């Protein structure tokens, strides 16, 4: 708990919590968007979210090279936090029929922001704590990022589960009209829907499928609109992190330097004690001169 006295560590943890919501929440619900709103299979949905991970991979690599060459990290991290906010707001504007190229561009922006923030938070913390606390500080940042992702996914999932039934109820008239237009096939669809088990969206007849795709196409992006203001926490936390210089030493070199300083200090203390001991001398025995009676002038 003493690590929380470190300002850099504290704000890095706060930023990592918010990044976890953006990273895990969007990756989970973007896949649901691809399946429920665009009719993709599970495998295809994973491939369709590749721009998100691609942006994270490419931009984090470029950002890491820039930091290694210049030693300047804070402008990149602030830029990344702003890109996360922008990416989430843009993803909140998509619908079931939005051009996929546009959705991919929005995902790339969000992934680029996460790439500039996520790993650099660990880097900054590693340079701000004592070398003996390096392991626990690094793992703590990763732990809180995972914790934020877990809580964010659960919270956003609860919002989605509560909003879908309301949105279906609002479209009930359109849904009944679409089912009625199917004739005999509509009865089978109505029985399936009334059972409470929603079939695969892509297998539904077109009039009904379009309604459900539009519902999920609006419900899932609304989660991104909700998460975008929360991501402003990342911007604030990153701006409050001190802009300290990064060390060019590895962890092993830092530990060797600490050990060398400790050895020099120990040798210095030993030398001081040795010199102090040499200066202490035993008291000289009192001289007998002057204690014997003086001889008289006549020799008696």
Secondary structure, 3 states (H helix, E strand, C coil): CHHHHCHHHHHHHHHHHHHHHHHHHHHHHHHHHHHHCCCCCHHHHHHHCHHHHHHHHHHHHHHHHHHHHHCCCHHHHHHHHHHHHHHHHHHCCCCCCCCHHHHHHHHHHHHHHHHHHHHHHHHHHHCCCCHHHHHHHHHHHHHHHHHHHHHHHHHHHHHHHHHHHHHHHHCHHHHHHHHHCCCHHHHHHHHHHHCCCCCCHHHCCHHHHHHHHHHHHHHHHHHHHHHHHHCHHHHHHHHHCCCCCCCCCCHHHHHHHHHHHHHHHHHHHHHHHHHHHHHCCCCCCCCCCCCCCCCCCCCC
